[in-house]
Amino acid sequence: MNPIVQVEDLKKVFRTQNFGRVSKITAVEGVSFTIQRGETLGLIGESGSGKTTVGRMIVKLLNPSSGHIKLDGHDVTHLNEKAFKPFRKRFQIVFQDPYSSLNPRMTVLQLLSRPLSVFGIEKDRKKQRMKVIEVLHDVGLHEEHLNRYPHEFSGGQRQRVAVARALMTKPEFIVLDEPTSALDVSVQAQILNLLRQLKAAHNLTYLFISHDLGVIHYMCDRVLVMYMGEIVESAPTEELFTSPAHPYTRFLMESIPDPDPELTNEIDYVNKVKALQSTYGCNFLSRCDRALPNCFDRHPELVKLSSNHLVRCHNPLKEASVWKRDG
């Protein structure tokens, strides 16, 4: 089966200038993965791990420093905006904060009809309106919302508008960049259920970016764990949550607060040392309690534990996880 997205050895270096001095920051380093059609792939990691940068490079809101991006078998890495336009219609993104991603001076009708005009899908105003109303119904909104501005909606309703905008071009693939992190818990559940319904109804494929393990467990078929710009573990969702192999993955799971005061974390991680990217040793070295001598000398490669489980660690965990969450 031909994957809908292929990422090969993707790298992104940002250059900053401060008082005339140029600095380079490597946000993503050697990331490779595929996304099969109809799959929901989860991408998790703490803030600054490079998750959002990867998502934005896939839809070419950022250009990679090196590596290759293939969408539906076509290499789009070096395409300019004009050449990429047909792909942009099929590969959309929903941002984390709908309040900042929606133009506050445009009504819902203007926001949702604009993609129809830009991509030449429909130019007749009456037909545009009908298409907008149809998509609004798909996301749980109604015709009465057409002439409202973003500030007149709740956070959950604004995110529904953002999802609707992504659906206007009838895409095949959507990057969901932490689409529920700015919402209340009860509203999060509504949006997650909506996204699952839309996936089934429109035959969508998702890249779901999040730092919330519960959301990833609920939404995703397969999960990639990112740390300091690298993929450190990759596995089907259930296998990752029952048998995490990388200490960082277990660290993420153990970091979830438990309301039971009787329970304590089984792993004590060293978090007081600043995490630093290492040229030779493991990037997680300063926070890991399982370090071996070769962890200081050799950067670990991404190796197979099983046919579908990859880990970047010289001393992977072998015991089963105690992470549990209902739902």
Helices and strands as residue ranges (DSSP letters): E 5-18, E 21-35, E 40-44, H 51-58, E 66-71, E 74-75, H 81-90, E 91-94, H 98-101, H 108-118, H 125-138, G 143-145, G 150-152, H 155-167, E 173-177, H 185-202, E 205-210, H 213-219, E 222-227, E 230-236, H 237-242, H 247-254, G 285-287, H 293-297, E 303-306, E 309-311
